[in-house]
Every structure is written in C-alpha cells, then in structure tokens.
Amino acid sequence: MKRYAYYLSCINESMTKEVDRSIDLWQKDLGIELVKLHESTCCGGSNLDYVSPKHFALVNARNIACAEKMGLDLVVSCNTCLMTIRTAKKKLDESPELKQEVNELLKKEGLEYRGTAEVRHLLWVLIDDVGLETIRQKVKVPLKDYRIAPFYGCHILRPSSVLGKDNPLDPSSLDQLIEALGGETMPYEHKNRCCGFHTLLVAEQESLNVAGEALEEALELKADFIVTPCPLCHTVLDGYQAKALKQAGIKSSIPVFHLSEMVGLALGYNAKQLGIKRHIVS
C-alpha cells in the first residue's frame, strides 16, 4: 500500500465534498492510502503571493513540512492548490534565505521545511504510481458507452516551469486515464483552456463567456459528460452552467464529473455512494 499525505483543500471541505467522499471509497481498491492532513492550512489560492509573499511562503512551507514530518509526499486534488503549493516550494528551494526565514518561524511548532516531499496531483499519482495497466485490470464497469470531454483546467498545466507534467498545449494524462477506464475521449479544443473561476466575482460576464464556450463545444461534440481534475473548474462548469449557457443563448445541459467520481464509477460504485447527486446539473 503506497501512502501519501493528502492535502484537504478548502473547496473540497465546503462546496465539493463529493471529491473526498469518492476518494475515500476507492483509494484502497487501487492500493493507495491518502492520509488526511488535518493540520494543514489554506494555501492562499492564487492571491496570497501578491498580497504578502512571505506569508505565502510560510503557510505553504508549513503545509509541506507537515507532510515531510510524516515522511510522505503531499498529494492534492485541486489544481489551484497544486499550482500554489508547488510555486511556493520552487521559491523556497531556490532561496536559502527565504527557507531559513520560514524555518525560524516553523521551529515554534516543531516543524522544519526541508524540501524533500514532492507536491503532486492525484491524477499524476494514478498514472505514475498506480499505473494505467493496473487501473485497467481493476475496472468493474468500463465506461465504454460514454464519450467524455476532458477539461484539464489551467493550474494543472500552467506555468509549465512550476508544473511540467503535461504539455500545456496538448495535455494527455487525463485522456489516458479516461481510456484506461474504458471511456472514449475526443479531440476537445477547450481541454486546456481556463474555466473562468478566478474572475467570477469581479467579472462575471467575462467568466461565464469562457465557461459557456467550453460547455458549448462539449455539447457540439455530443459528449455524454465533461470530466475535470479540478473542483474549482467543476464549480463553474456545473454550478454556473445554467447561467453560462443562458448567456450564450443555448438551451441544453451536460453533466460535469470530478475525476474522483469517474474513477469511482468505473470501479463499480454508484452515483449515490459517490455523491454525484450533490451536483447542480443532473
């Protein structure tokens, strides 16, 4: 059993509880254990770095140090948490002065940031550690009847200097997972575009335009559903779908699944167990 420190993101603790609910169901089926890091704190999203760079470095050094204390890598299921914590790690690893400064403060909690723990997305763990062949063998209900539009979102792809797993212009990891689960992926041009989440509160119309374009293409491709590895993308594409499509003049809808729910369906869990009924779009 491969163990990881699992970072509890704010969005999953509040709006998208079904993500962690799904993971709890199937993680051991795939031979992994995600140990919930209850002592972690908010990563600051993509905003804290601009407001207070030193607080940004400190809180995320602490998050990584908590995982290092357990001797485990830090795994996240939110794209923005991934980009944020990896950005902080890069800055800490490149600046001995900053590292020393935050460690003086972490010392009060008996923590030390060493930079030994990797910060990884759940999608990467499934592909690199569990392995696509193992996943194929574990599938109980192949998704062979479904055409699936993979929506990666920005913060698992860009900036590549911080992330570097997929080609941001033509990502393939989520497509590979869909195929391993028996589903049919498609050439979805919006797969690597922005969902609009981070401008939603300050420029709603523009944000909904972005989301509407992604939804419209999936509908035109006759996808059965969209899947995303990011709960923030899900919040927009599912929760704001009606507004986005109305703004675009489209009278239709399309379900949006979390990565964790898609995996759960293929492993034989039902919609009720996975919490899919929490979604806004049926």
TISEDO-26389 format. One line per field, with one value per residue: residue in one letter; x, y, z of N, C-alpha, C, CB in turn; residue number from 0. Coordinates in steps of 0.1 Angstrom, whole numbers, plus 2048, in hexadecimal, padded with zeros to 3 digits. Glycine has a CB too. Layout:
N
residu: a	...
n.u: X	...
n.v: Y	...
n.w: Z	...
ca.u: X	...
ca.v: Y	...
ca.w: Z	...
c.u: X	...
c.v: Y	...
c.w: Z	...
cb.u: X	...
cb.v: Y	...
cb.w: Z	...
num: NUM	...
END
This chain:
282
residu: m	k	r	y	a	y	y	l	s	c	i	n	e	s	m	t	k	e	v	d	r	s	i	d	l	w	q	k	d	l	g	i	e	l	v	k	l	h	e	s	t	c	c	g	g	s	n	l	d	y	v	s	p	k	h	f	a	l	v	n	a	r	n	i	a	c	a	e	k	m	g	l	d	l	v	v	s	c	n	t	c	l	m	t	i	r	t	a	k	k	k	l	d	e	s	p	e	l	k	q	e	v	n	e	l	l	k	k	e	g	l	e	y	r	g	t	a	e	v	r	h	l	l	w	v	l	i	d	d	v	g	l	e	t	i	r	q	k	v	k	v	p	l	k	d	y	r	i	a	p	f	y	g	c	h	i	l	r	p	s	s	v	l	g	k	d	n	p	l	d	p	s	s	l	d	q	l	i	e	a	l	g	g	e	t	m	p	y	e	h	k	n	r	c	c	g	f	h	t	l	l	v	a	e	q	e	s	l	n	v	a	g	e	a	l	e	e	a	l	e	l	k	a	d	f	i	v	t	p	c	p	l	c	h	t	v	l	d	g	y	q	a	k	a	l	k	q	a	g	i	k	s	s	i	p	v	f	h	l	s	e	m	v	g	l	a	l	g	y	n	a	k	q	l	g	i	k	r	h	i	v	s
n.u: 808	807	80F	804	805	7E7	7DB	7C3	7AF	79F	788	77E	778	762	750	752	74F	74C	762	777	768	764	77E	784	776	781	79E	7AE	7A8	7B8	7D0	7DC	7E1	7D4	7DD	7CC	7D4	7CE	7D8	7E0	7E0	7CD	7D8	7DA	7D1	7D3	7DA	7E6	802	805	7FD	80A	828	83A	829	81C	830	836	81E	81B	833	830	81A	826	83B	82D	825	83F	847	83A	846	83D	832	820	7FF	7E6	7C4	7BB	7BF	7C7	7D2	7E7	7F7	7FD	80A	820	82C	834	846	85A	864	86E	881	893	89D	8B2	8B2	897	88D	89A	890	874	876	87F	868	857	863	859	843	84D	853	864	86D	87A	87A	878	861	84C	834	816	7FC	7DE	7D6	7EF	7FA	7EA	7F0	80D	815	801	7FB	7F1	7EB	7E6	7CF	7BE	7BA	7AC	793	770	758	759	75D	752	73C	73C	743	75C	765	783	78C	7A6	7AE	7BF	7D3	7E0	7F0	7FD	813	82B	845	842	831	831	82B	819	817	80E	801	7F6	7EA	7EA	7E6	7CE	7BD	7C9	7C3	7A6	7A3	7AF	79C	789	77A	770	784	787	790	792	791	791	79C	7B4	7AF	7A5	78E	782	77E	78D	788	76E	760	767	764	74B	73C	74F	75D	749	745	75D	75A	742	74A	75A	747	735	744	748	72E	728	739	72C	731	72D	733	746	766	77B	79A	79A	78A	783	77F	76A	756	750	749	735	725	720	716	6FC	6F8	70D	708	6EF	6F7	705	6F1	6E8	6D4	6D7	6E8	704	712	72C	748	75D	77F	784	76B	765	779	76F	756	75E	76B	756	745	727	712	706	716	72D	727	71D	704	705	70C	704	6FA	6E7
n.v: 7F4	815	833	855	877	888	8A6	8BB	8CD	8EE	8F1	8D7	8D0	8DF	8E8	8D3	8B9	89F	897	88E	87C	868	860	855	83D	82D	82D	818	803	806	804	818	830	84D	862	877	899	8A9	8BE	8D1	8F1	90B	910	929	92E	93C	955	95F	961	979	98B	988	97C	96F	964	953	941	937	92A	915	908	8FE	8EC	8D9	8D1	8C4	8AD	8A3	89D	886	876	874	879	896	897	8A5	8AD	8C2	8D9	8F4	8F5	8E4	8F2	909	900	8F2	908	917	904	903	91D	91D	909	914	92A	92D	93F	947	92E	929	93E	938	920	927	930	91A	909	90E	8FE	8E6	8DD	8D9	8E5	8D3	8CD	8B4	8A5	89D	8B0	8A7	8A0	88E	882	87E	86B	855	84E	84C	83E	82A	820	81C	803	7F3	800	7FB	7E0	7DF	7EA	7E8	7EF	7F8	817	817	81F	83A	85A	870	890	89E	8B5	8C7	8DE	8FD	8FD	8E5	8E3	8FB	914	903	902	8FF	8E9	8D4	8B9	8B2	8B9	8DA	8E3	8CD	8B9	898	886	883	87A	861	854	853	842	82B	824	81B	82D	843	85C	87D	894	8B0	8D1	8E4	8D9	8E1	8FA	918	917	92D	932	942	95C	95F	96D	988	98E	983	97F	97C	966	953	952	945	92C	924	921	90A	8F7	8F8	8ED	8D3	8C9	8CC	8B8	8A3	897	881	887	8A0	89E	8A7	8AE	8C0	8D0	8EB	8F2	8E1	8ED	904	8FA	8E8	8F3	90E	909	90C	928	92F	922	92D	948	944	93E	924	907	8EE	8D4	8C4	8AA	8AD	89E	896	88C	879	86D	862	84E	83F	836	825	812	805	811	822	83E	84A	842	84F	869	878	883	89B	8AE	8CA	8C9	8B0
n.w: 800	7F6	805	80B	815	817	80B	818	807	807	7F7	7F3	80D	811	7FA	7E6	7F1	7E8	7DA	7EC	7F9	7E5	7E0	7F8	7F7	7E2	7E4	7F0	7E1	7CB	7D6	7E5	7FF	80C	823	837	83B	855	863	852	840	82F	80D	802	7E9	7C9	7D0	7E8	7E5	7D8	7EA	802	800	812	826	816	80E	827	831	81F	820	839	834	823	834	848	83A	835	84E	853	842	828	806	7FA	7F0	7DB	7D1	7C4	7AA	7AD	7C7	7C2	7AF	7BF	7D7	7CC	7BF	7D5	7E1	7CD	7CF	7E9	7E8	7D7	7E4	7FD	812	816	81D	835	844	846	853	86C	878	875	887	8A0	8A1	8A0	887	867	848	82F	814	809	803	7E8	7D5	7C9	7B0	7B4	79C	78F	7A1	79D	783	782	799	7A2	788	766	75B	771	77A	765	769	781	77B	77D	773	754	743	729	71B	71A	70D	714	71F	726	73E	747	754	760	774	778	764	75D	76C	757	760	77B	77E	768	761	74C	729	725	70E	701	714	723	738	746	732	72D	745	743	72D	738	74A	73A	72B	710	703	6F5	6DA	6E9	6E8	6FC	711	71E	727	73A	755	760	77B	78D	787	78C	7A1	79D	783	776	75E	749	754	752	737	72F	73B	72F	714	716	71F	70A	6F4	6FD	6FD	6E1	6D7	6DF	6F8	714	72D	740	74E	769	77A	78E	7A9	7AA	78F	78B	79B	78C	772	778	78E	785	76C	761	760	750	737	731	72E	717	705	703	705	716	728	73A	74C	765	771	78D	78D	7A1	7A4	78B	78B	7A0	796	782	791	79D	7AF	7B9	7AE	7C4	7DA	7D3	7D5	7C0	7BD	7C9	7B7	7A2	787	77A
ca.u: 800	80F	809	806	7FE	7DD	7D8	7B5	7AC	793	77C	779	773	756	746	753	752	74B	76F	77D	75F	767	78C	784	770	789	7AC	7B4	7A6	7C3	7DD	7E2	7DB	7D5	7DB	7C7	7DD	7C5	7DF	7E4	7D8	7CA	7E4	7DA	7CC	7DC	7D9	7EE	80F	806	7F9	815	831	840	81F	819	83B	835	813	81D	83E	82A	813	830	842	824	827	84C	848	834	84E	835	830	813	7F6	7DB	7BB	7B6	7C9	7CD	7DA	7F3	800	801	813	82C	833	83B	851	864	86A	875	88D	89D	8A2	8B6	8AF	889	88B	89F	887	868	879	880	85B	852	86A	850	839	854	854	86F	86B	886	879	87A	854	847	826	811	7EE	7D8	7D6	7FC	7FC	7E3	7F7	81B	817	7F8	7FD	7E5	7E8	7DF	7C2	7B5	7B7	7A3	786	765	74E	760	755	753	730	73C	74C	75F	76D	78C	78F	7B1	7AF	7CC	7DD	7E7	7F8	805	81E	832	851	83F	82A	83B	827	813	818	802	7FA	7F0	7EC	7E5	7E5	7BF	7B8	7CE	7BB	799	7A4	7B2	78F	780	772	775	787	785	798	78A	79B	790	7A2	7BF	7AB	7A1	780	77D	77B	794	783	75F	75B	76A	760	743	738	75B	75F	73E	748	767	754	738	750	75E	73B	730	74C	745	721	729	740	723	737	724	736	753	76D	786	7A1	79A	77D	77F	779	75D	74D	74B	743	728	71D	71C	713	6EF	6FA	717	701	6E5	6FD	709	6E5	6E8	6CB	6DB	6F1	70D	718	73A	74C	76A	788	782	75E	767	780	766	74C	764	76E	74A	73D	71B	711	702	722	737	722	71A	6F8	708	70E	6F9	6F5	6E3
ca.v: 800	821	83D	863	881	88E	8B3	8BE	8DB	8F5	8EF	8C9	8D0	8E7	8E7	8C7	8AE	892	893	886	870	85F	85B	84C	830	824	82D	80C	7FA	809	801	825	835	85B	865	885	8A2	8B1	8CA	8DA	8FD	910	913	937	92F	943	963	963	964	987	994	986	971	968	95C	948	937	931	920	90A	901	8F6	8E1	8CF	8CC	8BA	8A0	89E	897	879	86F	871	884	89E	895	8AE	8AA	8CF	8DF	901	8F1	8DE	8FD	912	8F9	8F0	915	91A	8FB	908	929	919	901	91D	935	928	94A	946	921	92B	947	931	915	92D	931	90D	903	910	8F3	8D9	8DA	8DE	8E3	8CE	8CC	8A6	8A0	8A2	8B4	8A0	89F	881	87C	879	85F	84A	84A	848	834	81F	81B	81A	7F4	7EE	806	7F3	7D3	7E2	7EF	7DE	7F4	800	822	815	825	848	863	878	89C	8A0	8C3	8C6	8EB	903	8FD	8D9	8E4	907	914	8F7	903	8FA	8DD	8CC	8AB	8B0	8C4	8E2	8E5	8C1	8AF	88A	87D	880	872	854	84E	850	836	81F	821	816	838	849	86A	883	8A0	8BB	8DC	8EC	8D0	8E7	908	91C	916	93A	932	94C	969	95E	977	995	990	977	97D	977	959	94A	950	93B	91F	921	91C	8FC	8EF	8F7	8E4	8C5	8C6	8CA	8AC	898	890	87D	890	8A6	89A	8B0	8AA	8CC	8D4	8F9	8F1	8DB	8F7	90D	8F3	8E2	8FC	919	905	911	936	930	91E	937	953	941	93B	915	901	8E1	8D2	8B9	8A7	8AF	895	897	881	86E	867	85A	842	837	830	81A	807	7FE	818	828	84C	84E	840	858	877	87F	88A	8A9	8B7	8D3	8C4	8A2
ca.w: 800	7F5	80E	808	81D	80F	80F	819	802	80C	7EE	7F6	81B	812	7EF	7DE	7FA	7E2	7D5	7F6	7FC	7DB	7E2	804	7F3	7D9	7E4	7F4	7D5	7C2	7DD	7EA	80B	80D	831	837	843	85B	869	847	83F	821	806	7FE	7DC	7C0	7D4	7F4	7E1	7D4	7F5	80C	7FC	81D	82C	80B	810	835	833	817	825	844	82E	81E	83F	84E	833	837	85C	852	838	81C	7FC	7FB	7E4	7DA	7C6	7BE	7A1	7B2	7D2	7BC	7AA	7C9	7E0	7C4	7BD	7E2	7E2	7C4	7D4	7F5	7E4	7CF	7ED	80B	81C	819	824	843	84B	84A	85D	879	87D	877	892	8AB	8A0	89F	879	85F	83A	829	806	805	7FF	7DB	7D5	7BD	7AF	7B4	78E	78D	7A9	797	777	784	7A4	7A0	77B	75E	759	77E	77A	75B	76F	78C	777	77E	76A	74A	73F	71B	714	71C	707	720	71B	731	740	750	75C	75E	77F	778	758	75C	763	756	768	789	77D	760	75F	73F	71F	727	702	6FD	71F	71F	743	749	727	72F	74F	73E	725	740	750	72F	725	703	704	6E8	6D8	6EF	6E7	708	71C	726	729	747	758	764	789	795	784	78E	7AA	799	774	774	750	742	759	74D	729	72E	73F	725	708	719	71F	6FC	6EC	702	6F7	6D3	6D5	6E4	703	71E	739	741	75A	76D	786	797	7AF	7A7	782	78C	7A1	782	767	77D	796	77D	75F	75C	75D	745	72B	72F	728	709	6FD	700	70D	718	734	739	759	767	77C	793	78A	7AB	7A2	77F	78F	7A8	78E	77B	79B	7A1	7B9	7B2	7AF	7D2	7E2	7CF	7D8	7B4	7BE	7CE	7AC	79E	77B	77C
c.u: 809	808	80D	7FF	7F4	7D9	7C9	7B2	79F	787	776	774	766	74C	746	757	753	758	776	775	762	774	78C	77F	77A	798	7B3	7B2	7B2	7D1	7E4	7DA	7DE	7D2	7D8	7D0	7D4	7CB	7E3	7DB	7D6	7D7	7E5	7D5	7D7	7DE	7E3	7FC	810	804	805	81E	837	836	81C	824	83A	82A	815	829	839	822	81C	837	83A	825	835	84E	843	83C	847	835	822	80B	7EA	7D1	7B5	7C2	7D0	7D6	7E8	7FC	805	80C	820	833	83A	847	85D	86C	873	882	897	8A2	8A5	8B2	8A0	886	88F	895	87A	86A	87B	873	854	857	861	846	840	855	860	86C	879	886	87A	86D	851	839	820	802	7EA	7D9	7E4	7FF	7F6	7EA	805	81D	80E	7FA	7F1	7E1	7E1	7D1	7B9	7B1	7AC	795	77C	75A	754	757	754	747	731	747	74F	768	776	78F	799	7B1	7BD	7D6	7E4	7F1	801	807	826	83F	84F	839	831	837	822	818	80C	7FA	7F2	7F1	7E5	7E2	7D6	7B9	7BD	7C6	7AD	799	7A7	7A5	785	778	778	778	786	78E	791	794	79B	797	7AC	7BC	7A8	792	779	77A	781	790	774	75A	75D	766	757	73F	743	75E	755	740	752	761	74A	73E	755	752	735	737	749	738	721	730	738	729	72C	726	744	75A	779	78D	7A1	78C	779	779	76C	752	748	743	736	71F	718	718	707	6F1	703	710	6F6	6EB	702	6FD	6E4	6DE	6CE	6E3	6F9	712	727	73E	75A	772	785	775	75F	76E	777	75C	752	768	762	742	732	71B	70E	70E	72C	733	71F	70D	6F9	70A	702	6F2	6F3	6EC
c.v: 80D	82C	84B	86B	888	89C	8B6	8CC	8E1	8F1	8E1	8C8	8D7	8E3	8DA	8BB	8A0	88E	88A	87A	865	858	851	83E	827	824	820	801	7FB	808	80E	829	844	85F	874	88D	8AC	8BE	8D4	8E6	901	914	922	939	935	952	967	967	973	990	993	97A	969	95F	950	93D	92F	926	914	902	8F8	8EA	8D6	8C9	8C2	8AD	89A	898	889	870	86B	87D	88A	89C	89E	8A9	8B7	8D5	8EB	8FE	8EC	8E9	906	90C	8F6	8FD	919	911	8FF	914	926	912	909	928	92F	933	949	939	923	934	940	926	91A	92E	924	905	903	904	8E6	8D4	8DF	8DB	8DF	8CD	8BE	8A0	8A6	8A6	8B0	8A1	891	87A	877	86C	853	845	845	83E	828	818	818	80C	7EF	7F3	7FE	7E6	7D4	7E6	7E4	7E2	7FD	80B	823	81B	834	84F	86E	884	89F	8AF	8C4	8D3	8F0	8FE	8EF	8D8	8EF	90E	907	8F6	8FE	8EC	8D2	8BD	8A9	8BB	8CD	8E5	8D9	8B7	8A2	881	879	878	863	84C	84A	843	829	81B	81C	820	83C	858	870	88F	8AC	8C7	8E4	8E4	8D7	8F6	90B	91A	923	93C	93F	95A	96A	96A	986	998	984	975	977	969	94F	948	945	92D	91B	91B	90D	8F3	8ED	8ED	8D5	8C0	8C4	8BD	8A0	890	88C	884	895	8A0	8A3	8AC	8B6	8D0	8E2	8F9	8EB	8E5	900	905	8EC	8ED	909	916	90C	920	937	92D	928	943	951	93E	92D	90F	8F2	8DF	8C5	8B6	8A9	8A7	899	88B	876	867	85E	84D	839	830	823	80E	801	805	820	837	851	84D	84B	867	87F	887	898	8B3	8BF	8CD	8B5	899
c.w: 800	7FC	80A	813	814	814	80E	814	807	804	7F1	804	81B	806	7E8	7E7	7F4	7DC	7E0	7FA	7F2	7DD	7EE	800	7EC	7DB	7E7	7E9	7CC	7C9	7E2	7F7	80C	81B	832	841	84A	861	85E	847	831	81A	801	7F0	7D3	7C3	7DE	7F0	7DD	7E0	7FF	808	807	824	823	80D	81D	836	82B	81A	831	83F	82A	82A	847	847	835	845	85C	848	82B	812	7FE	7EF	7E6	7D0	7C1	7B6	7A7	7BE	7CD	7B8	7B5	7D2	7D8	7C1	7CA	7E4	7D9	7C9	7E1	7F1	7DD	7D8	7FB	816	820	821	832	84B	84F	854	86B	880	87F	883	89F	8AC	8A0	891	872	851	834	81A	800	7FF	7F1	7DD	7C8	7BD	7AF	7A6	78B	794	7A2	78B	77A	78F	7A3	793	773	75C	766	77E	771	762	77A	788	777	775	75F	745	72F	714	715	713	711	71B	727	732	74B	75A	75C	768	781	76C	757	769	763	75D	776	788	775	75D	750	736	720	71A	6FD	709	71C	72C	746	73E	729	73A	74B	736	72D	747	746	728	718	705	6F6	6E6	6DC	6F0	6F4	714	724	728	737	749	75C	773	790	791	787	796	7A6	78A	770	765	748	747	753	73E	727	731	734	718	70A	719	712	6F3	6F0	6FD	6E8	6CF	6D9	6EF	70D	72B	738	74E	75D	779	791	79C	7AC	799	782	792	796	777	76B	784	78E	76F	759	758	751	737	727	728	71A	700	6FA	70A	70E	725	732	747	759	773	781	78E	794	7A9	796	783	797	7A1	787	784	7A1	7AB	7B2	7B5	7BD	7DB	7E0	7D2	7CB	7B4	7C4	7C3	7A8	791	77D	774
cb.u: 7F6	811	80C	801	808	7D1	7E0	7AF	7AD	795	780	784	77D	759	749	75D	749	741	778	780	750	766	795	77B	764	786	7B0	7AE	799	7C2	7E6	7E1	7DF	7CC	7E9	7B9	7E7	7BE	7EB	7E3	7DF	7C0	7E5	7E7	7C0	7D8	7CC	7EF	813	7FB	7ED	810	83C	847	812	81A	849	833	806	81E	84A	821	80A	83A	846	816	824	856	840	826	853	826	831	816	7F2	7DF	7AF	7B2	7C4	7C2	7D3	7EF	7F8	7F5	80E	828	828	831	84D	85E	85F	86D	888	896	897	8C5	8B2	881	894	8AD	883	861	885	887	852	855	877	849	830	84E	847	87C	866	889	884	87F	849	848	825	816	7EA	7CA	7D3	807	7F7	7D5	7F8	822	815	7E9	806	7E8	7F5	7E7	7C2	7BE	7C3	7A9	788	760	742	765	75C	753	724	73F	746	766	763	799	782	7BE	7AB	7CA	7D8	7DD	7EF	7FE	828	834	856	835	81C	847	81C	803	81A	807	804	7F6	7E5	7EF	7EB	7B8	7BE	7DD	7BA	794	7AF	7BC	78A	776	771	76B	795	776	79C	785	796	782	7A8	7CC	7A0	7A5	77D	770	780	7A3	786	75C	761	779	76C	736	734	767	75E	730	74E	773	74C	730	75D	766	731	730	75B	746	717	731	74D	71E	742	724	734	753	772	780	7AF	7A0	77D	78B	783	75E	754	757	74C	72C	724	727	712	6E4	700	723	6FC	6DD	70A	713	6E6	6F6	6BC	6E4	6E8	718	715	73D	74D	76A	796	783	753	76E	78D	760	747	771	777	74E	746	70E	706	6F7	728	73A	72D	71A	6EE	714	712	6FD	6FF	6D5
cb.v: 800	825	83B	866	88B	885	8BD	8BC	8DA	904	8F0	8BF	8D7	8F5	8F2	8C9	8AE	893	8A0	88F	875	865	867	852	833	828	837	806	7FD	816	7FA	830	82E	863	862	885	8A8	8AA	8C5	8D3	909	91C	90A	93D	937	941	966	957	95B	989	98F	985	976	971	964	94E	93E	93B	927	90E	90B	8FF	8E6	8D5	8D8	8BF	8A3	8A9	8A0	879	862	86E	87E	8AD	886	8BC	8A1	8D9	8E2	90B	8E7	8D5	905	915	8ED	8E8	91F	918	8ED	90B	934	911	8F5	923	940	926	958	946	916	931	953	92B	90E	93B	93A	905	90A	91D	8F5	8CF	8DE	8D8	8F0	8C0	8D4	89E	8A3	897	8C4	892	8A6	881	887	884	861	84F	856	855	83B	823	80F	820	7ED	7F3	815	7F0	7CC	7EC	7F5	7DE	7FC	7F7	830	806	820	84B	869	870	8A8	898	8CB	8C6	8E8	912	901	8CD	8E4	911	920	8F4	911	904	8DF	8CC	8A7	8B1	8BE	8EF	8EA	8BC	8B5	883	883	88D	877	854	857	85C	838	823	82D	80C	843	846	86C	887	8A1	8B6	8E5	8F0	8C4	8E6	90C	92B	90C	93D	926	94A	96D	951	975	998	991	979	98A	980	959	94F	95D	93E	920	92D	924	8FB	8F5	905	8E6	8C4	8D2	8D6	8AB	890	898	86D	888	8B5	88B	8BF	8A7	8D8	8D1	902	8E8	8CF	8FF	914	8E8	8D7	901	924	8F6	910	93D	927	910	93B	957	935	943	90F	903	8DC	8D0	8BB	898	8BE	886	898	886	875	871	862	846	840	839	81F	80E	7F1	822	821	852	845	832	857	87E	875	882	8A9	8AF	8E1	8C6	8A0
cb.w: 80C	7E6	81C	7FA	824	80E	806	827	7F2	80C	7E0	7F4	824	812	7E5	7D2	806	7D6	7D3	803	7FB	7CD	7E5	80F	7EA	7CB	7EF	801	7CE	7BB	7D4	7E0	818	803	839	83C	839	867	871	839	847	821	7F9	800	7DB	7B1	7D8	7FE	7D5	7C9	7FC	81A	7F3	827	82F	7FD	80F	83F	82F	808	82B	84C	823	814	849	84F	824	835	866	84D	83E	821	7ED	7FF	7E3	7D8	7CC	7CA	794	7B5	7DB	7B0	7A0	7D2	7E6	7B7	7BA	7EE	7DF	7B6	7D8	7FE	7DA	7C3	7EE	80B	816	80C	81D	843	842	83D	858	878	873	86A	895	8AB	894	8A8	872	863	832	82F	7FF	810	809	7D1	7D7	7BD	7A1	7B9	784	791	7B7	792	76D	788	7B1	7A2	77C	750	756	78A	777	74F	774	795	768	78D	772	73F	744	718	71B	72A	6F9	72B	718	72F	744	749	76B	761	78B	777	74C	752	767	747	768	78F	777	766	769	740	710	72D	6F7	6F0	72C	717	74F	74B	719	733	75B	735	71A	74B	758	735	72E	6F8	70A	6E6	6C9	6FD	6DC	70C	716	71E	71F	74A	764	75D	790	793	776	794	7B8	79A	76B	77C	74A	745	768	750	723	738	74C	721	705	726	729	6F6	6ED	711	6FB	6CC	6DD	6D9	70A	720	746	741	75A	76F	783	790	7BE	7A8	779	796	7AB	77B	762	787	7A2	77E	75E	766	769	747	72C	73B	731	709	6F1	702	708	70C	740	72F	75D	76A	777	7A2	78C	7B9	7A0	774	797	7B3	784	773	7A5	7A6	7C1	7B7	7A6	7D7	7DF	7C0	7E0	7A8	7C6	7D7	79F	79B	76F	778
num: 0	1	2	3	4	5	6	7	8	9	10	11	12	13	14	15	16	17	18	19	20	21	22	23	24	25	26	27	28	29	30	31	32	33	34	35	36	37	38	39	40	41	42	43	44	45	46	47	48	49	50	51	52	53	54	55	56	57	58	59	60	61	62	63	64	65	66	67	68	69	70	71	72	73	74	75	76	77	78	79	80	81	82	83	84	85	86	87	88	89	90	91	92	93	94	95	96	97	98	99	100	101	102	103	104	105	106	107	108	109	110	111	112	113	114	115	116	117	118	119	120	121	122	123	124	125	126	127	128	129	130	131	132	133	134	135	136	137	138	139	140	141	142	143	144	145	146	147	148	149	150	151	152	153	154	155	156	157	158	159	160	161	162	163	164	165	166	167	168	169	170	171	172	173	174	175	176	177	178	179	180	181	182	183	184	185	186	187	188	189	190	191	192	193	194	195	196	197	198	199	200	201	202	203	204	205	206	207	208	209	210	211	212	213	214	215	216	217	218	219	220	221	222	223	224	225	226	227	228	229	230	231	232	233	234	235	236	237	238	239	240	241	242	243	244	245	246	247	248	249	250	251	252	253	254	255	256	257	258	259	260	261	262	263	264	265	266	267	268	269	270	271	272	273	274	275	276	277	278	279	280	281
END
